[in-house]
Amino acid sequence: MKRSNLIVIALCAAVLAAGAVVYVVVFRDERPTEAIARPAPPPRPPEDPPARGSGGAFELVEVTGTVEVRRGDAWVPVARGDQLSTNESIRTAKGSRAVLRTPAGDELVLRERVELAVGELGSTVTELTLLRGRVKAAAGAGTERLQISAKGATAVAPGGSRFTVYSDTRGAVAVASEQGDVKVLAKGESVTVGTGMQTSVAPGKAPGKPQPVAAEVFLSVAWPKDEIHETKTTLRGKTTPGTEVTVNGEPASVLEDGRFEITVPLRPGKNKVMVLAESIDGKVRDAKGNVIADAPPPGTDPNVGHFPPPKAP
């Protein structure tokens, strides 16, 4: 091949290469680059449902009689092993009892006719509201605050404390400490209730000065001396403030000074009456008596609320 031909071929190749470079620079594709396909990530495992209370729910470790828990708008019966969580309430019927415990070690003992609501239930803080009745509480060793509120009064105790809160039918509250210092607040004032002491909080008032829990239960009853000519009578007596009094199983209202009274229904003849007083720390004293009701005259409806007085001789 002639040298001139080789030169021509080389020049043509150079021109073609230069043209390719110009084309790429000037006429490059403006379309967006397609995404590189990647394999889909593996599916995430299902998450556990949120815990009902960060500290775990109360477990019912003992149930006697009829015990119910309110979930939503319904009261449902519960048994041993069931749970009570935040925003739920529990109540015990007459003659019933329940014991509850959290994983953190907080423990509650509910007597009969108690209604209790759970506010906050965390790993170190437990807040409860006592609507009626008496509850004995023990704060777990790791608990920062165990708090029970009732009728405008609030009892606050640290871990390791043991105390009792009682809310009576009149709206009065009593708090006693079995172990540790318990702070009681009401109406912007507070007192500290030490071991073996108690305080009473009258409705709408500040806590009273703490007093030692009495070694014995004081109870005095004024029994009627004469026959009663009605189908009911008012029984009166006196005890220590903060004491729970029942008459024939029905709760009596105890006033701020310890006086109490209750209406007792009567049948014609001898009526047995049992008065039972129980201190906030569980000591009991009873008083028994008979009340005689005059039998109605023949033809008188015994369901009428008043027996006519006896006729003069």
GUTORDO-884415 format. One line per field, with one value per residue (C-alpha): x, y, z; residue number from 1. Coordinates in steps of 0.2 Angstrom, whole numbers. Example, Ala and Ser with C-alpha at 12.3 -4.5 7.8 and 13.67 -1.06 7.14 Angstrom:
# residues 2
u [62	68]
v [-22	-5]
w [39	36]
seq [1	2]
***
This chain:
# residues 313
u [0	6	12	-1	-15	-10	-9	-27	-33	-25	-33	-50	-49	-44	-58	-71	-64	-65	-83	-88	-81	-90	-107	-105	-102	-115	-128	-128	-144	-154	-166	-164	-154	-164	-163	-153	-164	-160	-168	-182	-177	-184	-200	-199	-205	-221	-219	-225	-241	-237	-236	-251	-242	-223	-221	-232	-250	-256	-259	-273	-264	-279	-297	-311	-329	-335	-322	-324	-313	-320	-314	-321	-339	-342	-338	-332	-329	-311	-301	-284	-271	-280	-273	-277	-269	-268	-285	-294	-304	-307	-321	-325	-342	-348	-339	-325	-307	-292	-273	-264	-245	-234	-218	-209	-216	-230	-244	-262	-274	-292	-305	-324	-333	-318	-317	-300	-294	-277	-270	-251	-243	-224	-208	-205	-221	-238	-253	-270	-287	-297	-315	-322	-317	-300	-284	-268	-252	-234	-222	-209	-190	-187	-202	-199	-217	-233	-247	-265	-278	-295	-308	-296	-282	-266	-254	-237	-224	-207	-201	-201	-216	-232	-247	-266	-279	-297	-311	-327	-345	-345	-330	-317	-300	-288	-270	-259	-241	-236	-218	-209	-214	-230	-233	-252	-257	-274	-280	-262	-255	-246	-241	-228	-236	-222	-222	-236	-245	-261	-269	-287	-293	-311	-320	-313	-300	-282	-274	-275	-260	-253	-257	-251	-262	-272	-267	-286	-301	-313	-331	-346	-364	-380	-393	-411	-418	-436	-447	-447	-464	-458	-451	-434	-423	-407	-393	-379	-361	-344	-327	-310	-310	-304	-312	-323	-340	-353	-370	-377	-365	-370	-357	-361	-355	-342	-340	-324	-325	-329	-348	-358	-376	-386	-404	-408	-424	-434	-446	-459	-451	-433	-420	-402	-390	-371	-360	-342	-328	-311	-297	-286	-273	-285	-289	-307	-320	-338	-354	-370	-387	-405	-418	-436	-449	-468	-479	-492	-510	-520	-525	-510	-499	-482	-474	-480	-466	-474	-482	-496	-493	-501	-518	-520	-528]
v [0	17	28	41	29	25	43	46	31	38	55	47	37	53	62	48	48	67	66	53	64	79	69	63	81	90	78	67	59	71	58	54	39	24	18	3	-11	-17	-32	-27	-27	-42	-38	-32	-43	-38	-27	-32	-23	-8	-13	-8	3	5	-4	-18	-21	-26	-45	-52	-64	-67	-66	-70	-67	-55	-44	-34	-23	-9	-9	4	6	-11	-20	-38	-51	-56	-71	-74	-72	-58	-40	-22	-9	10	19	3	2	-12	-15	-28	-33	-35	-50	-50	-47	-45	-44	-36	-35	-27	-34	-19	-26	-14	-23	-19	-27	-22	-25	-27	-13	-5	4	9	17	16	33	30	14	15	6	18	28	21	33	27	35	27	31	21	9	4	-1	-7	-3	-8	0	-10	-7	1	12	30	35	26	38	36	50	50	64	78	70	62	50	49	35	30	12	1	9	1	11	11	23	23	34	33	36	54	58	59	51	42	37	27	21	4	7	22	40	44	62	67	83	91	109	115	109	93	82	68	52	41	23	19	35	41	56	60	72	79	84	100	102	101	85	84	82	65	54	37	22	17	0	-4	1	13	9	16	12	21	7	11	8	7	-2	6	9	11	0	9	17	28	20	32	29	35	29	35	46	36	20	10	6	-6	-10	-27	-26	-9	5	20	38	43	61	72	70	51	51	40	36	25	20	2	-6	-16	-30	-33	-41	-43	-37	-42	-28	-30	-15	-18	-6	-9	3	8	-4	-19	-21	-25	-22	-27	-23	-33	-28	-31	-18	-22	-16	-15	-27	-18	-20	-33	-27	-15	-16	-21	-12	5	16	19	9	18	21	9	14	21	9]
w [0	-4	9	4	6	24	28	21	31	47	44	42	58	68	60	65	83	85	78	91	105	99	98	115	122	112	109	125	131	143	149	168	172	177	195	197	203	221	230	242	260	271	280	298	311	320	334	352	358	369	387	398	410	409	426	422	428	445	446	457	468	479	476	489	485	471	464	448	436	426	408	398	403	409	426	423	436	439	446	453	439	431	429	433	423	420	419	426	442	454	467	480	486	504	512	498	497	485	485	471	467	453	446	455	472	476	485	489	501	498	511	507	499	492	475	469	452	444	438	434	435	431	435	450	452	456	458	464	469	483	480	495	508	516	507	515	504	503	492	484	488	471	471	471	475	480	481	486	484	492	494	493	503	497	505	498	503	497	494	509	517	523	526	526	519	524	516	525	519	525	515	529	526	539	535	547	545	549	543	536	535	525	519	520	510	510	508	504	520	524	539	541	548	556	560	572	570	561	555	551	537	539	523	516	530	532	540	558	570	569	584	590	584	600	607	610	600	610	607	617	612	619	619	620	638	633	620	603	596	578	564	566	578	578	587	593	600	600	595	589	573	559	565	554	562	556	563	558	544	537	538	550	548	560	564	566	585	584	587	575	573	561	558	562	555	568	568	582	597	601	589	590	586	583	583	576	577	568	570	554	559	560	579	582	596	596	606	606	612	610	605	609	597	602	592	581	586	577	559	558	543	550	535	540	546	564	577	586	604	617	623	640	653]
seq [1	2	3	4	5	6	7	8	9	10	11	12	13	14	15	16	17	18	19	20	21	22	23	24	25	26	27	28	29	30	31	32	33	34	35	36	37	38	39	40	41	42	43	44	45	46	47	48	49	50	51	52	53	54	55	56	57	58	59	60	61	62	63	64	65	66	67	68	69	70	71	72	73	74	75	76	77	78	79	80	81	82	83	84	85	86	87	88	89	90	91	92	93	94	95	96	97	98	99	100	101	102	103	104	105	106	107	108	109	110	111	112	113	114	115	116	117	118	119	120	121	122	123	124	125	126	127	128	129	130	131	132	133	134	135	136	137	138	139	140	141	142	143	144	145	146	147	148	149	150	151	152	153	154	155	156	157	158	159	160	161	162	163	164	165	166	167	168	169	170	171	172	173	174	175	176	177	178	179	180	181	182	183	184	185	186	187	188	189	190	191	192	193	194	195	196	197	198	199	200	201	202	203	204	205	206	207	208	209	210	211	212	213	214	215	216	217	218	219	220	221	222	223	224	225	226	227	228	229	230	231	232	233	234	235	236	237	238	239	240	241	242	243	244	245	246	247	248	249	250	251	252	253	254	255	256	257	258	259	260	261	262	263	264	265	266	267	268	269	270	271	272	273	274	275	276	277	278	279	280	281	282	283	284	285	286	287	288	289	290	291	292	293	294	295	296	297	298	299	300	301	302	303	304	305	306	307	308	309	310	311	312	313]
***
